[in-house]
Amino acid sequence: MRQHPAPPAVTIRDENRASDVITRLRAPFKRKTVVAEPCDLNEATREVDRFVVD
């Protein structure tokens, strides 16, 4: 079965999210201050699930 490509908005959102994750992972090694912000763990889990399923 052939999968249809994701709509451009979904692809851009996923790319931006991945970029944010990589930026936060690299920050401690650049001695850059990481800004702590509230995080909805349920939403974070749903996002990870979307990456894994795709």
C-alpha positions as CSV (number, residue, x, y, z in Angstrom):
1,M,0.0,0.0,0.0
2,R,1.4,3.4,-1.0
3,Q,1.4,6.1,1.6
4,H,0.4,9.6,0.7
5,P,2.9,12.4,1.5
6,A,2.0,14.5,4.6
7,P,0.5,18.0,3.9
8,P,3.2,20.7,3.8
9,A,2.0,22.3,7.1
10,V,2.4,19.0,9.0
11,T,5.9,18.5,7.5
12,I,7.0,22.0,8.5
13,R,5.5,21.7,12.0
14,D,7.4,18.3,12.5
15,E,10.6,19.8,11.2
16,N,10.3,22.8,13.5
17,R,9.6,20.6,16.5
18,A,12.6,18.4,15.6
19,S,14.8,21.5,15.3
20,D,13.7,22.7,18.7
21,V,14.5,19.4,20.3
22,I,18.0,19.3,18.8
23,T,18.6,22.9,19.8
24,R,17.7,22.1,23.4
25,L,19.9,18.9,23.4
26,R,22.9,20.9,22.1
27,A,22.5,23.8,24.5
28,P,24.3,22.3,27.5
29,F,27.4,21.6,25.3
30,K,27.5,25.2,24.1
31,R,27.3,26.6,27.6
32,K,24.2,28.3,26.6
33,T,21.4,29.0,29.1
34,V,18.5,26.7,28.7
35,V,15.2,28.4,29.4
36,A,12.9,26.2,31.5
37,E,9.3,26.4,30.5
38,P,6.2,24.5,31.6
39,C,5.5,21.4,29.5
40,D,2.4,19.4,29.1
41,L,3.8,15.8,29.4
42,N,0.6,14.4,27.8
43,E,1.1,16.6,24.7
44,A,4.8,15.8,24.6
45,T,4.0,12.1,24.7
46,R,1.5,12.5,21.8
47,E,4.2,14.3,19.8
48,V,6.7,11.6,20.3
49,D,4.1,9.0,19.4
50,R,3.4,10.8,16.1
51,F,7.2,10.8,15.3
52,V,7.5,7.1,16.1
53,V,4.4,6.0,14.2
54,D,5.3,8.0,11.1
